[in-house]
Amino acid sequence: MSAFEIGTTITHPCLSCFYEKQTIMKVTPKEFSEKTAYVLWTQCASCGRNDTHLRQSE
Ligand SMILES: [Zn+2]
């Protein structure tokens, strides 16, 4: 089960304006041999800059 849902907010500083809230726009699973990670496609809630984050699931 993914802990990351589209439309929710993560706390991560924007690289452009340093605003700390990023909204998840898309989640893409990324399979490794022993675990699954997720690529989070986020958008800054302040300036709209798009970013991606790789997160592991337990
Ligand atoms: Zn920003």
N, CA, C, O and the ligand as a Tripos MOL2 file, in Angstrom:
@<TRIPOS>MOLECULE
protein
  233   231    59     0     0
PROTEIN
NO_CHARGES

@<TRIPOS>ATOM
      1 N           0.8470   -1.1990    0.0000 N.3       1 MET1
      2 CA          0.0000    0.0000    0.0000 C.3       1 MET1
      3 C           0.8790    1.2440    0.0000 C.2       1 MET1
      4 O           1.8240    1.3530    0.7810 O.2       1 MET1
      5 N           0.5620    2.1550   -0.8640 N.am      2 SER2
      6 CA          1.3520    3.3730   -0.9480 C.3       2 SER2
      7 C           0.9870    4.3370    0.1630 C.2       2 SER2
      8 O          -0.1890    4.5440    0.4650 O.2       2 SER2
      9 N           1.9990    4.9180    0.7610 N.am      3 ALA3
     10 CA          1.7710    5.9180    1.7940 C.3       3 ALA3
     11 C           1.6330    7.3020    1.1810 C.2       3 ALA3
     12 O           1.3930    8.2900    1.8760 O.2       3 ALA3
     13 N           1.7920    7.3510   -0.1400 N.am      4 PHE4
     14 CA          1.7960    8.6510   -0.8000 C.3       4 PHE4
     15 C           0.5820    8.7570   -1.7220 C.2       4 PHE4
     16 O           0.4100    7.9370   -2.6240 O.2       4 PHE4
     17 N          -0.2330    9.7350   -1.4990 N.am      5 GLU5
     18 CA         -1.4270    9.8930   -2.3020 C.3       5 GLU5
     19 C          -1.4220   11.2310   -3.0330 C.2       5 GLU5
     20 O          -0.9630   12.2520   -2.5210 O.2       5 GLU5
     21 N          -1.9490   11.1770   -4.2390 N.am      6 ILE6
     22 CA         -2.0390   12.3890   -5.0420 C.3       6 ILE6
     23 C          -2.9080   13.4250   -4.3370 C.2       6 ILE6
     24 O          -3.9790   13.1040   -3.8220 O.2       6 ILE6
     25 N          -2.4510   14.6310   -4.3200 N.am      7 GLY7
     26 CA         -3.2000   15.7140   -3.7100 C.3       7 GLY7
     27 C          -2.7860   16.0300   -2.2900 C.2       7 GLY7
     28 O          -3.1420   17.0760   -1.7480 O.2       7 GLY7
     29 N          -2.0170   15.1040   -1.6780 N.am      8 THR8
     30 CA         -1.5430   15.3840   -0.3300 C.3       8 THR8
     31 C          -0.2700   16.2260   -0.3910 C.2       8 THR8
     32 O           0.3300   16.4050   -1.4510 O.2       8 THR8
     33 N           0.1130   16.7210    0.7450 N.am      9 THR9
     34 CA          1.2320   17.6450    0.8200 C.3       9 THR9
     35 C           2.3870   17.0110    1.5810 C.2       9 THR9
     36 O           2.1870   16.4030    2.6330 O.2       9 THR9
     37 N           3.5780   17.1540    1.0550 N.am     10 ILE10
     38 CA          4.7620   16.7310    1.7860 C.3      10 ILE10
     39 C           5.5660   17.9660    2.1770 C.2      10 ILE10
     40 O           5.4560   19.0260    1.5610 O.2      10 ILE10
     41 N           6.3640   17.7980    3.2020 N.am     11 THR11
     42 CA          7.2110   18.8950    3.6410 C.3      11 THR11
     43 C           8.5850   18.7350    3.0220 C.2      11 THR11
     44 O           9.3390   17.8290    3.3760 O.2      11 THR11
     45 N           8.8970   19.6110    2.1090 N.am     12 HIS12
     46 CA         10.1850   19.5840    1.4430 C.3      12 HIS12
     47 C          10.4350   20.9760    0.8820 C.2      12 HIS12
     48 O           9.5690   21.5210    0.1990 O.2      12 HIS12
     49 N          11.5820   21.5600    1.1480 N.am     13 PRO13
     50 CA         11.8200   22.9190    0.6640 C.3      13 PRO13
     51 C          11.9320   22.9820   -0.8540 C.2      13 PRO13
     52 O          12.6480   22.1930   -1.4710 O.2      13 PRO13
     53 N          11.2270   23.9140   -1.4330 N.am     14 CYS14
     54 CA         11.3000   24.1580   -2.8740 C.3      14 CYS14
     55 C          12.7050   24.6490   -3.2300 C.2      14 CYS14
     56 O          13.2840   25.4720   -2.5220 O.2      14 CYS14
     57 N          13.2390   24.1350   -4.3300 N.am     15 LEU15
     58 CA         14.5740   24.5480   -4.7500 C.3      15 LEU15
     59 C          14.5910   25.9470   -5.3540 C.2      15 LEU15
     60 O          15.6480   26.5580   -5.5110 O.2      15 LEU15
     61 N          13.4280   26.4320   -5.6820 N.am     16 SER16
     62 CA         13.3450   27.7360   -6.3170 C.3      16 SER16
     63 C          13.0280   28.8570   -5.3150 C.2      16 SER16
     64 O          13.7210   29.8740   -5.2730 O.2      16 SER16
     65 N          11.9770   28.6590   -4.5140 N.am     17 CYS17
     66 CA         11.5480   29.7390   -3.6130 C.3      17 CYS17
     67 C          11.6720   29.3570   -2.1350 C.2      17 CYS17
     68 O          11.4260   30.1790   -1.2530 O.2      17 CYS17
     69 N          12.0610   28.0820   -1.8680 N.am     18 PHE18
     70 CA         12.2840   27.5770   -0.5110 C.3      18 PHE18
     71 C          11.0190   27.4820    0.3340 C.2      18 PHE18
     72 O          11.0860   27.3380    1.5550 O.2      18 PHE18
     73 N           9.8800   27.5640   -0.3160 N.am     19 TYR19
     74 CA          8.6310   27.2650    0.3790 C.3      19 TYR19
     75 C           8.6450   25.7880    0.7580 C.2      19 TYR19
     76 O           9.1390   24.9620   -0.0090 O.2      19 TYR19
     77 N           8.1050   25.4410    1.9360 N.am     20 GLU20
     78 CA          8.3180   24.0930    2.4710 C.3      20 GLU20
     79 C           7.2420   23.0810    2.1320 C.2      20 GLU20
     80 O           7.3660   21.9130    2.4980 O.2      20 GLU20
     81 N           6.1970   23.4930    1.4480 N.am     21 LYS21
     82 CA          5.1030   22.5660    1.1550 C.3      21 LYS21
     83 C           5.0550   22.2570   -0.3350 C.2      21 LYS21
     84 O           5.0280   23.1530   -1.1780 O.2      21 LYS21
     85 N           5.0450   20.9540   -0.6340 N.am     22 GLN22
     86 CA          4.9530   20.5010   -2.0180 C.3      22 GLN22
     87 C           3.7420   19.5830   -2.1440 C.2      22 GLN22
     88 O           3.5580   18.6710   -1.3380 O.2      22 GLN22
     89 N           2.9300   19.8270   -3.1470 N.am     23 THR23
     90 CA          1.7590   19.0020   -3.3740 C.3      23 THR23
     91 C           2.0990   17.8600   -4.3280 C.2      23 THR23
     92 O           2.7210   18.0780   -5.3680 O.2      23 THR23
     93 N           1.6910   16.6490   -3.9740 N.am     24 ILE24
     94 CA          1.9610   15.4820   -4.8220 C.3      24 ILE24
     95 C           0.9990   15.4790   -6.0090 C.2      24 ILE24
     96 O          -0.2200   15.4640   -5.8370 O.2      24 ILE24
     97 N           1.5700   15.4930   -7.2200 N.am     25 MET25
     98 CA          0.7660   15.5110   -8.4290 C.3      25 MET25
     99 C           0.6320   14.1180   -9.0440 C.2      25 MET25
    100 O          -0.3740   13.8020   -9.6780 O.2      25 MET25
    101 N           1.6630   13.2920   -8.8480 N.am     26 LYS26
    102 CA          1.6860   11.9740   -9.4670 C.3      26 LYS26
    103 C           2.6220   11.0850   -8.6580 C.2      26 LYS26
    104 O           3.6120   11.5610   -8.1030 O.2      26 LYS26
    105 N           2.3050    9.7870   -8.5930 N.am     27 VAL27
    106 CA          3.1570    8.8310   -7.8950 C.3      27 VAL27
    107 C           3.4480    7.6730   -8.8380 C.2      27 VAL27
    108 O           2.5270    7.0420   -9.3570 O.2      27 VAL27
    109 N           4.7270    7.3930   -9.0590 N.am     28 THR28
    110 CA          5.1120    6.3150   -9.9510 C.3      28 THR28
    111 C           5.9100    5.2670   -9.1790 C.2      28 THR28
    112 O           6.9640    5.5830   -8.6290 O.2      28 THR28
    113 N           5.4250    4.0240   -9.1290 N.am     29 PRO29
    114 CA          6.1950    2.9750   -8.4470 C.3      29 PRO29
    115 C           7.4700    2.6590   -9.1980 C.2      29 PRO29
    116 O           7.5120    2.7110  -10.4270 O.2      29 PRO29
    117 N           8.4970    2.3350   -8.4550 N.am     30 LYS30
    118 CA          9.7800    2.0050   -9.0470 C.3      30 LYS30
    119 C          10.2610    0.7280   -8.3740 C.2      30 LYS30
    120 O          10.5710    0.7270   -7.1830 O.2      30 LYS30
    121 N          10.3240   -0.3580   -9.1350 N.am     31 GLU31
    122 CA         10.6290   -1.6610   -8.5520 C.3      31 GLU31
    123 C          12.1230   -1.9090   -8.4850 C.2      31 GLU31
    124 O          12.8450   -1.7470   -9.4690 O.2      31 GLU31
    125 N          12.5690   -2.3050   -7.3090 N.am     32 PHE32
    126 CA         13.9270   -2.7870   -7.1650 C.3      32 PHE32
    127 C          13.8620   -4.2660   -6.8050 C.2      32 PHE32
    128 O          12.7720   -4.8240   -6.6720 O.2      32 PHE32
    129 N          15.0060   -4.8990   -6.6470 N.am     33 SER33
    130 CA         15.0140   -6.3440   -6.4080 C.3      33 SER33
    131 C          14.3610   -6.7190   -5.0880 C.2      33 SER33
    132 O          13.6610   -7.7290   -5.0100 O.2      33 SER33
    133 N          14.5780   -5.9340   -4.0680 N.am     34 GLU34
    134 CA         14.0830   -6.3270   -2.7520 C.3      34 GLU34
    135 C          13.0690   -5.3710   -2.1520 C.2      34 GLU34
    136 O          12.4820   -5.6550   -1.1080 O.2      34 GLU34
    137 N          12.8660   -4.2500   -2.8030 N.am     35 LYS35
    138 CA         11.9390   -3.2960   -2.2300 C.3      35 LYS35
    139 C          11.3310   -2.4390   -3.3250 C.2      35 LYS35
    140 O          11.8000   -2.4200   -4.4630 O.2      35 LYS35
    141 N          10.2990   -1.7460   -2.9600 N.am     36 THR36
    142 CA          9.6430   -0.8510   -3.8860 C.3      36 THR36
    143 C           9.8460    0.5840   -3.4270 C.2      36 THR36
    144 O           9.6980    0.9080   -2.2480 O.2      36 THR36
    145 N          10.1820    1.4180   -4.3700 N.am     37 ALA37
    146 CA         10.2860    2.8310   -4.0650 C.3      37 ALA37
    147 C           9.2600    3.5740   -4.9270 C.2      37 ALA37
    148 O           8.6860    3.0150   -5.8610 O.2      37 ALA37
    149 N           9.0540    4.8070   -4.5980 N.am     38 TYR38
    150 CA          8.0910    5.6060   -5.3390 C.3      38 TYR38
    151 C           8.7360    6.9070   -5.7710 C.2      38 TYR38
    152 O           9.4450    7.5600   -5.0060 O.2      38 TYR38
    153 N           8.4730    7.2620   -7.0050 N.am     39 VAL39
    154 CA          8.8780    8.5810   -7.4640 C.3      39 VAL39
    155 C           7.6890    9.5130   -7.2550 C.2      39 VAL39
    156 O           6.6150    9.3120   -7.8230 O.2      39 VAL39
    157 N           7.9000   10.5200   -6.4420 N.am     40 LEU40
    158 CA          6.8470   11.5020   -6.1960 C.3      40 LEU40
    159 C           7.0640   12.7030   -7.1010 C.2      40 LEU40
    160 O           8.1200   13.3340   -7.0710 O.2      40 LEU40
    161 N           6.0770   13.0070   -7.8880 N.am     41 TRP41
    162 CA          6.1120   14.1900   -8.7540 C.3      41 TRP41
    163 C           5.3650   15.2750   -8.0210 C.2      41 TRP41
    164 O           4.1550   15.1750   -7.8160 O.2      41 TRP41
    165 N           6.0700   16.3010   -7.6280 N.am     42 THR42
    166 CA          5.4610   17.3200   -6.7850 C.3      42 THR42
    167 C           5.4860   18.6920   -7.4590 C.2      42 THR42
    168 O           6.2450   18.9610   -8.3900 O.2      42 THR42
    169 N           4.6150   19.5280   -6.9330 N.am     43 GLN43
    170 CA          4.5720   20.9010   -7.4050 C.3      43 GLN43
    171 C           4.5550   21.8130   -6.1870 C.2      43 GLN43
    172 O           3.7920   21.6030   -5.2430 O.2      43 GLN43
    173 N           5.4070   22.8280   -6.2250 N.am     44 CYS44
    174 CA          5.4660   23.7860   -5.1350 C.3      44 CYS44
    175 C           4.1340   24.5110   -5.0030 C.2      44 CYS44
    176 O           3.5660   24.9900   -5.9840 O.2      44 CYS44
    177 N           3.6470   24.5810   -3.7580 N.am     45 ALA45
    178 CA          2.3650   25.2260   -3.5190 C.3      45 ALA45
    179 C           2.4570   26.7430   -3.6220 C.2      45 ALA45
    180 O           1.4350   27.4290   -3.6510 O.2      45 ALA45
    181 N           3.6620   27.2610   -3.6760 N.am     46 SER46
    182 CA          3.8360   28.7030   -3.7340 C.3      46 SER46
    183 C           4.1430   29.1970   -5.1440 C.2      46 SER46
    184 O           3.4280   30.0450   -5.6780 O.2      46 SER46
    185 N           5.2260   28.6560   -5.7550 N.am     47 CYS47
    186 CA          5.6510   29.1820   -7.0610 C.3      47 CYS47
    187 C           5.3110   28.2510   -8.2210 C.2      47 CYS47
    188 O           5.4440   28.6330   -9.3830 O.2      47 CYS47
    189 N           4.8680   27.0220   -7.9090 N.am     48 GLY48
    190 CA          4.4480   26.1170   -8.9710 C.3      48 GLY48
    191 C           5.5700   25.3260   -9.6200 C.2      48 GLY48
    192 O           5.3510   24.6700  -10.6380 O.2      48 GLY48
    193 N           6.7650   25.3750   -9.0490 N.am     49 ARG49
    194 CA          7.8840   24.6430   -9.6180 C.3      49 ARG49
    195 C           7.6650   23.1400   -9.4660 C.2      49 ARG49
    196 O           7.2860   22.6710   -8.3940 O.2      49 ARG49
    197 N           7.9040   22.3860  -10.5390 N.am     50 ASN50
    198 CA          7.7890   20.9380  -10.4960 C.3      50 ASN50
    199 C           9.0810   20.3030  -10.0400 C.2      50 ASN50
    200 O          10.1720   20.7730  -10.3650 O.2      50 ASN50
    201 N           8.9470   19.2160   -9.2740 N.am     51 ASP51
    202 CA         10.1270   18.5260   -8.7670 C.3      51 ASP51
    203 C           9.7960   17.0440   -8.6390 C.2      51 ASP51
    204 O           8.6260   16.6630   -8.6540 O.2      51 ASP51
    205 N          10.8140   16.2150   -8.5140 N.am     52 THR52
    206 CA         10.5900   14.7930   -8.2560 C.3      52 THR52
    207 C          11.4000   14.3630   -7.0360 C.2      52 THR52
    208 O          12.4780   14.8920   -6.7660 O.2      52 THR52
    209 N          10.8570   13.3990   -6.3110 N.am     53 HIS53
    210 CA         11.5240   12.8820   -5.1280 C.3      53 HIS53
    211 C          11.4180   11.3690   -5.1460 C.2      53 HIS53
    212 O          10.3620   10.8170   -5.4550 O.2      53 HIS53
    213 N          12.5060   10.7050   -4.8190 N.am     54 LEU54
    214 CA         12.4810    9.2580   -4.7080 C.3      54 LEU54
    215 C          12.3150    8.8830   -3.2370 C.2      54 LEU54
    216 O          13.1320    9.2490   -2.3910 O.2      54 LEU54
    217 N          11.2470    8.1500   -2.9520 N.am     55 ARG55
    218 CA         10.9830    7.7560   -1.5730 C.3      55 ARG55
    219 C          10.8350    6.2480   -1.4950 C.2      55 ARG55
    220 O          10.2430    5.6240   -2.3750 O.2      55 ARG55
    221 N          11.3770    5.6730   -0.4390 N.am     56 GLN56
    222 CA         11.2340    4.2320   -0.2290 C.3      56 GLN56
    223 C          10.0000    3.9450    0.5970 C.2      56 GLN56
    224 O           9.6000    4.7440    1.4440 O.2      56 GLN56
    225 N           9.4100    2.8130    0.3430 N.am     57 SER57
    226 CA          8.3370    2.3410    1.2170 C.3      57 SER57
    227 C           8.8680    1.2010    2.0570 C.2      57 SER57
    228 O           9.7570    0.4630    1.6330 O.2      57 SER57
    229 N           8.3280    1.0640    3.2350 N.am     58 GLU58
    230 CA          8.8010   -0.0030    4.1290 C.3      58 GLU58
    231 C           8.0780   -1.2920    3.8200 C.2      58 GLU58
    232 O           8.3330   -2.3110    4.4610 O.2      58 GLU58
    233 ZN          8.5680   27.2240   -4.8980 Zn       59 ZN59
@<TRIPOS>BOND
     1     1     2 1
     2     2     3 1
     3     3     4 2
     4     3     5 am
     5     5     6 1
     6     6     7 1
     7     7     8 2
     8     7     9 am
     9     9    10 1
    10    10    11 1
    11    11    12 2
    12    11    13 am
    13    13    14 1
    14    14    15 1
    15    15    16 2
    16    15    17 am
    17    17    18 1
    18    18    19 1
    19    19    20 2
    20    19    21 am
    21    21    22 1
    22    22    23 1
    23    23    24 2
    24    23    25 am
    25    25    26 1
    26    26    27 1
    27    27    28 2
    28    27    29 am
    29    29    30 1
    30    30    31 1
    31    31    32 2
    32    31    33 am
    33    33    34 1
    34    34    35 1
    35    35    36 2
    36    35    37 am
    37    37    38 1
    38    38    39 1
    39    39    40 2
    40    39    41 am
    41    41    42 1
    42    42    43 1
    43    43    44 2
    44    43    45 am
    45    45    46 1
    46    46    47 1
    47    47    48 2
    48    47    49 am
    49    49    50 1
    50    50    51 1
    51    51    52 2
    52    51    53 am
    53    53    54 1
    54    54    55 1
    55    55    56 2
    56    55    57 am
    57    57    58 1
    58    58    59 1
    59    59    60 2
    60    59    61 am
    61    61    62 1
    62    62    63 1
    63    63    64 2
    64    63    65 am
    65    65    66 1
    66    66    67 1
    67    67    68 2
    68    67    69 am
    69    69    70 1
    70    70    71 1
    71    71    72 2
    72    71    73 am
    73    73    74 1
    74    74    75 1
    75    75    76 2
    76    75    77 am
    77    77    78 1
    78    78    79 1
    79    79    80 2
    80    79    81 am
    81    81    82 1
    82    82    83 1
    83    83    84 2
    84    83    85 am
    85    85    86 1
    86    86    87 1
    87    87    88 2
    88    87    89 am
    89    89    90 1
    90    90    91 1
    91    91    92 2
    92    91    93 am
    93    93    94 1
    94    94    95 1
    95    95    96 2
    96    95    97 am
    97    97    98 1
    98    98    99 1
    99    99   100 2
   100    99   101 am
   101   101   102 1
   102   102   103 1
   103   103   104 2
   104   103   105 am
   105   105   106 1
   106   106   107 1
   107   107   108 2
   108   107   109 am
   109   109   110 1
   110   110   111 1
   111   111   112 2
   112   111   113 am
   113   113   114 1
   114   114   115 1
   115   115   116 2
   116   115   117 am
   117   117   118 1
   118   118   119 1
   119   119   120 2
   120   119   121 am
   121   121   122 1
   122   122   123 1
   123   123   124 2
   124   123   125 am
   125   125   126 1
   126   126   127 1
   127   127   128 2
   128   127   129 am
   129   129   130 1
   130   130   131 1
   131   131   132 2
   132   131   133 am
   133   133   134 1
   134   134   135 1
   135   135   136 2
   136   135   137 am
   137   137   138 1
   138   138   139 1
   139   139   140 2
   140   139   141 am
   141   141   142 1
   142   142   143 1
   143   143   144 2
   144   143   145 am
   145   145   146 1
   146   146   147 1
   147   147   148 2
   148   147   149 am
   149   149   150 1
   150   150   151 1
   151   151   152 2
   152   151   153 am
   153   153   154 1
   154   154   155 1
   155   155   156 2
   156   155   157 am
   157   157   158 1
   158   158   159 1
   159   159   160 2
   160   159   161 am
   161   161   162 1
   162   162   163 1
   163   163   164 2
   164   163   165 am
   165   165   166 1
   166   166   167 1
   167   167   168 2
   168   167   169 am
   169   169   170 1
   170   170   171 1
   171   171   172 2
   172   171   173 am
   173   173   174 1
   174   174   175 1
   175   175   176 2
   176   175   177 am
   177   177   178 1
   178   178   179 1
   179   179   180 2
   180   179   181 am
   181   181   182 1
   182   182   183 1
   183   183   184 2
   184   183   185 am
   185   185   186 1
   186   186   187 1
   187   187   188 2
   188   187   189 am
   189   189   190 1
   190   190   191 1
   191   191   192 2
   192   191   193 am
   193   193   194 1
   194   194   195 1
   195   195   196 2
   196   195   197 am
   197   197   198 1
   198   198   199 1
   199   199   200 2
   200   199   201 am
   201   201   202 1
   202   202   203 1
   203   203   204 2
   204   203   205 am
   205   205   206 1
   206   206   207 1
   207   207   208 2
   208   207   209 am
   209   209   210 1
   210   210   211 1
   211   211   212 2
   212   211   213 am
   213   213   214 1
   214   214   215 1
   215   215   216 2
   216   215   217 am
   217   217   218 1
   218   218   219 1
   219   219   220 2
   220   219   221 am
   221   221   222 1
   222   222   223 1
   223   223   224 2
   224   223   225 am
   225   225   226 1
   226   226   227 1
   227   227   228 2
   228   227   229 am
   229   229   230 1
   230   230   231 1
   231   231   232 2
@<TRIPOS>SUBSTRUCTURE
     1 MET1         2 RESIDUE 1 A MET
     2 SER2         6 RESIDUE 1 A SER
     3 ALA3        10 RESIDUE 1 A ALA
     4 PHE4        14 RESIDUE 1 A PHE
     5 GLU5        18 RESIDUE 1 A GLU
     6 ILE6        22 RESIDUE 1 A ILE
     7 GLY7        26 RESIDUE 1 A GLY
     8 THR8        30 RESIDUE 1 A THR
     9 THR9        34 RESIDUE 1 A THR
    10 ILE10       38 RESIDUE 1 A ILE
    11 THR11       42 RESIDUE 1 A THR
    12 HIS12       46 RESIDUE 1 A HIS
    13 PRO13       50 RESIDUE 1 A PRO
    14 CYS14       54 RESIDUE 1 A CYS
    15 LEU15       58 RESIDUE 1 A LEU
    16 SER16       62 RESIDUE 1 A SER
    17 CYS17       66 RESIDUE 1 A CYS
    18 PHE18       70 RESIDUE 1 A PHE
    19 TYR19       74 RESIDUE 1 A TYR
    20 GLU20       78 RESIDUE 1 A GLU
    21 LYS21       82 RESIDUE 1 A LYS
    22 GLN22       86 RESIDUE 1 A GLN
    23 THR23       90 RESIDUE 1 A THR
    24 ILE24       94 RESIDUE 1 A ILE
    25 MET25       98 RESIDUE 1 A MET
    26 LYS26      102 RESIDUE 1 A LYS
    27 VAL27      106 RESIDUE 1 A VAL
    28 THR28      110 RESIDUE 1 A THR
    29 PRO29      114 RESIDUE 1 A PRO
    30 LYS30      118 RESIDUE 1 A LYS
    31 GLU31      122 RESIDUE 1 A GLU
    32 PHE32      126 RESIDUE 1 A PHE
    33 SER33      130 RESIDUE 1 A SER
    34 GLU34      134 RESIDUE 1 A GLU
    35 LYS35      138 RESIDUE 1 A LYS
    36 THR36      142 RESIDUE 1 A THR
    37 ALA37      146 RESIDUE 1 A ALA
    38 TYR38      150 RESIDUE 1 A TYR
    39 VAL39      154 RESIDUE 1 A VAL
    40 LEU40      158 RESIDUE 1 A LEU
    41 TRP41      162 RESIDUE 1 A TRP
    42 THR42      166 RESIDUE 1 A THR
    43 GLN43      170 RESIDUE 1 A GLN
    44 CYS44      174 RESIDUE 1 A CYS
    45 ALA45      178 RESIDUE 1 A ALA
    46 SER46      182 RESIDUE 1 A SER
    47 CYS47      186 RESIDUE 1 A CYS
    48 GLY48      190 RESIDUE 1 A GLY
    49 ARG49      194 RESIDUE 1 A ARG
    50 ASN50      198 RESIDUE 1 A ASN
    51 ASP51      202 RESIDUE 1 A ASP
    52 THR52      206 RESIDUE 1 A THR
    53 HIS53      210 RESIDUE 1 A HIS
    54 LEU54      214 RESIDUE 1 A LEU
    55 ARG55      218 RESIDUE 1 A ARG
    56 GLN56      222 RESIDUE 1 A GLN
    57 SER57      226 RESIDUE 1 A SER
    58 GLU58      230 RESIDUE 1 A GLU
    59 ZN59       233 GROUP 0 **** ****
